[in-house]
Amino acid sequence: MVCFQILAAAIGAVAVVLVLRLWIVLRPQDVRLRESLNLLVVAGSGGHTTEILRLVGSLSSAYSPRHYVIADTDEMSSNKIKSFERDQANRDCNTMYPQYYIHQIPRSREVQQSWFSTVFTTLHSMWVSFPLILQVKPDLVLCNGPGTCIPICISALLLGILGVKKVIIVYVESICRVETLSLSGKILFHLSDHFIVQWPTLKEKYPKSVYLGRIV
């Protein structure tokens, strides 16, 4: 009985510490000016990659280096990223463009995959994602809805909870989402530092979101 009480007290203490750390990580932080920002971009298949690359194209060279994360079966996004970075570098040969890297992680969920098995594939993806985030230690994570962003963003949160580094998470909901959030959006709405929507109807439903008009 005494051992059970000690164990329960220990678990309770750990839970309190984790909740406190999560509160510290999620609360608004003072913005500090930096010469460069280590950027991690989560790209998904199809339209997600096209939209996120349009966003990256509007960023200055101060967002450097750029780390792209894609699913290990997403060859199309890899080709799009390489083509995008090549075009960016060729625009002005006299300008120093950021270095970029492409990282692959297991896909969280395949099309038509059952929700039950998705739990295990997402956990596997997180198992690979956290060491990657720990290695890269990004200042900012930019994502827009592919399932791959869930394990990446949770890993970024863990980095802050463990006291390693506070990572800013910026989520931009896809332009295709007019009245409802995507599943990724519903999950990350409460976990991201900045949640951006592109339609006024979503702003009305989610007052804490940021509406900047169409940005992609």
C-alpha positions as a printed NumPy array, in Angstrom:
array([[  0.   ,   0.   ,   0.   ],
       [  2.814,   2.382,   0.925],
       [  4.674,   1.557,  -2.289],
       [  1.532,   2.278,  -4.294],
       [  1.131,   5.668,  -2.602],
       [  4.762,   6.549,  -3.266],
       [  4.41 ,   5.524,  -6.911],
       [  1.187,   7.529,  -7.278],
       [  2.821,  10.58 ,  -5.682],
       [  5.819,  10.281,  -8.002],
       [  3.602,   9.992, -11.095],
       [  1.547,  12.957,  -9.893],
       [  4.672,  15.054,  -9.363],
       [  5.972,  14.219, -12.839],
       [  2.573,  15.057, -14.346],
       [  2.523,  18.434, -12.573],
       [  6.03 ,  19.247, -13.807],
       [  5.123,  18.28 , -17.38 ],
       [  1.927,  20.365, -17.304],
       [  3.881,  23.317, -15.919],
       [  6.534,  22.971, -18.612],
       [  3.838,  22.723, -21.294],
       [  2.227,  25.909, -19.978],
       [  5.584,  27.695, -20.085],
       [  6.231,  26.492, -23.639],
       [  2.787,  27.445, -24.954],
       [  2.512,  30.888, -23.371],
       [  3.423,  33.922, -25.54 ],
       [  7.131,  34.652, -25.711],
       [  8.953,  37.939, -26.255],
       [ 10.254,  38.194, -29.814],
       [ 13.985,  38.746, -30.113],
       [ 15.606,  40.177, -33.208],
       [ 18.028,  37.772, -34.883],
       [ 20.276,  37.971, -37.909],
       [ 19.177,  34.516, -39.051],
       [ 16.518,  31.973, -38.171],
       [ 16.961,  28.226, -38.398],
       [ 13.807,  27.24 , -40.304],
       [ 12.174,  23.822, -40.534],
       [  9.454,  23.431, -43.176],
       [  7.076,  20.476, -43.261],
       [  6.014,  19.633, -46.818],
       [  3.227,  17.26 , -47.799],
       [  2.159,  15.628, -51.003],
       [  0.344,  17.506, -53.755],
       [ -1.109,  20.915, -52.988],
       [  0.386,  21.151, -49.512],
       [  3.907,  21.31 , -50.911],
       [  2.922,  23.845, -53.587],
       [  1.354,  26.143, -50.968],
       [  4.197,  25.875, -48.472],
       [  6.797,  26.622, -51.139],
       [  4.901,  29.78 , -52.094],
       [  5.169,  30.845, -48.469],
       [  8.873,  30.03 , -48.295],
       [  9.408,  31.98 , -51.509],
       [  8.141,  35.132, -49.789],
       [ 10.648,  34.827, -46.937],
       [ 13.966,  36.656, -46.841],
       [ 17.365,  34.979, -46.882],
       [ 17.52 ,  35.55 , -43.112],
       [ 15.535,  32.319, -42.747],
       [ 18.61 ,  30.183, -43.025],
       [ 19.385,  27.356, -43.142],
       [ 16.163,  25.769, -44.38 ],
       [ 15.345,  22.209, -43.396],
       [ 12.547,  20.492, -45.302],
       [ 10.825,  17.44 , -43.823],
       [  8.867,  15.116, -46.115],
       [  7.451,  11.616, -45.91 ],
       [  9.853,   8.894, -47.007],
       [  7.475,   7.85 , -49.812],
       [  6.961,  11.385, -51.146],
       [  9.336,  11.624, -54.094],
       [  7.21 ,  14.303, -55.766],
       [  7.717,  16.794, -52.922],
       [ 11.443,  16.132, -52.941],
       [ 11.622,  17.003, -56.636],
       [  9.476,  20.122, -56.15 ],
       [ 11.713,  21.374, -53.332],
       [ 14.914,  20.835, -55.329],
       [ 13.404,  22.616, -58.338],
       [ 12.182,  25.484, -56.144],
       [ 15.558,  25.984, -54.458],
       [ 17.349,  25.781, -57.797],
       [ 15.071,  28.46 , -59.267],
       [ 15.58 ,  30.66 , -56.217],
       [ 19.35 ,  30.428, -56.528],
       [ 19.279,  31.138, -60.285],
       [ 17.237,  34.333, -59.933],
       [ 20.241,  36.339, -58.833],
       [ 23.651,  34.716, -58.894],
       [ 25.075,  37.588, -56.824],
       [ 22.757,  36.912, -53.908],
       [ 23.641,  34.379, -51.248],
       [ 20.659,  32.083, -50.842],
       [ 20.136,  29.936, -47.75 ],
       [ 21.472,  26.436, -47.537],
       [ 18.776,  23.812, -47.569],
       [ 18.467,  20.201, -46.494],
       [ 15.79 ,  17.582, -47.125],
       [ 14.976,  15.097, -44.363],
       [ 12.653,  12.121, -44.585],
       [ 10.509,  10.546, -41.878],
       [  7.996,   7.677, -42.027],
       [  4.544,   8.769, -43.186],
       [  2.046,   9.134, -40.335],
       [ -0.907,   7.935, -42.35 ],
       [ -1.36 ,   6.59 , -45.847],
       [ -4.478,   7.275, -47.902],
       [ -7.4  ,   5.068, -46.749],
       [ -5.359,   3.704, -43.847],
       [ -7.477,   2.705, -40.837],
       [ -7.516,   5.058, -37.861],
       [ -6.502,   2.225, -35.517],
       [ -3.309,   1.448, -37.399],
       [ -2.675,   5.193, -37.82 ],
       [ -1.961,   5.405, -34.084],
       [  0.995,   3.03 , -34.449],
       [  2.375,   4.555, -37.649],
       [  2.199,   8.022, -36.062],
       [  4.078,   6.776, -32.996],
       [  6.7  ,   5.274, -35.298],
       [  6.953,   8.583, -37.128],
       [  7.42 ,  10.402, -33.815],
       [ 10.139,   7.949, -32.83 ],
       [ 12.091,   9.073, -35.906],
       [ 11.039,  12.737, -35.728],
       [ 12.285,  13.566, -32.237],
       [ 15.967,  12.712, -32.871],
       [ 15.742,  14.79 , -36.067],
       [ 14.301,  17.793, -34.221],
       [ 16.883,  17.34 , -31.478],
       [ 19.645,  17.394, -34.089],
       [ 18.348,  20.337, -36.125],
       [ 17.065,  22.414, -33.163],
       [ 15.014,  24.743, -35.371],
       [ 14.018,  28.221, -34.246],
       [ 10.778,  28.022, -36.201],
       [  8.609,  25.244, -37.628],
       [  6.393,  26.219, -40.576],
       [  3.643,  23.848, -41.674],
       [  0.293,  23.863, -43.434],
       [ -1.566,  20.662, -42.789],
       [ -0.001,  17.413, -44.047],
       [ -0.158,  14.549, -41.56 ],
       [  3.639,  14.587, -41.398],
       [  3.492,  17.838, -39.434],
       [  1.859,  16.211, -36.364],
       [  4.882,  14.172, -35.155],
       [  7.217,  17.04 , -36.104],
       [  5.265,  19.651, -34.123],
       [  4.822,  17.37 , -31.105],
       [  8.573,  16.688, -31.171],
       [  9.205,  20.446, -31.304],
       [  6.949,  20.892, -28.262],
       [  8.833,  18.158, -26.424],
       [ 12.055,  20.052, -27.045],
       [ 10.606,  22.948, -25.068],
       [  9.028,  20.779, -22.367],
       [ 12.387,  19.096, -21.751],
       [ 14.042,  22.508, -21.503],
       [ 16.268,  22.024, -24.535],
       [ 14.912,  24.878, -26.667],
       [ 11.713,  26.825, -27.259],
       [ 10.633,  26.252, -30.871],
       [  8.09 ,  28.6  , -32.454],
       [  5.378,  26.715, -34.362],
       [  3.542,  28.567, -37.142],
       [  0.629,  26.736, -38.723],
       [ -0.98 ,  28.069, -41.901],
       [ -4.268,  26.371, -42.758],
       [ -4.62 ,  25.401, -46.417],
       [ -6.434,  27.773, -48.751],
       [ -8.771,  24.854, -49.519],
       [-10.164,  25.011, -45.984],
       [-12.976,  27.55 , -46.176],
       [-15.41 ,  26.61 , -43.385],
       [-13.781,  23.808, -41.39 ],
       [-10.273,  23.048, -40.197],
       [ -8.34 ,  20.036, -41.376],
       [ -7.659,  17.266, -38.866],
       [ -4.086,  18.523, -38.466],
       [ -5.452,  22.029, -37.936],
       [ -7.847,  20.874, -35.217],
       [ -4.967,  19.204, -33.387],
       [ -2.415,  21.992, -33.765],
       [ -4.823,  24.878, -33.161],
       [ -4.159,  24.48 , -29.44 ],
       [ -0.45 ,  23.672, -29.739],
       [  0.888,  26.19 , -32.256],
       [  2.212,  29.632, -31.359],
       [  0.604,  31.266, -34.401],
       [ -2.363,  29.763, -36.23 ],
       [ -3.141,  31.47 , -39.545],
       [ -6.335,  31.018, -41.582],
       [ -7.039,  32.334, -45.063],
       [-10.815,  32.738, -44.966],
       [-12.893,  35.097, -42.759],
       [-15.401,  32.314, -42.036],
       [-12.684,  30.378, -40.189],
       [-11.626,  33.488, -38.297],
       [-15.204,  33.86 , -37.066],
       [-15.309,  30.248, -35.867],
       [-11.827,  30.378, -34.326],
       [-11.302,  33.9  , -32.893],
       [ -7.808,  33.087, -31.627],
       [ -6.609,  32.422, -35.174],
       [ -4.938,  35.082, -37.31 ],
       [ -6.571,  36.134, -40.568],
       [ -4.272,  37.806, -43.09 ],
       [ -6.325,  37.238, -46.223],
       [ -5.076,  34.909, -48.91 ],
       [ -1.33 ,  34.507, -48.479],
       [ -0.579,  31.652, -50.923]])
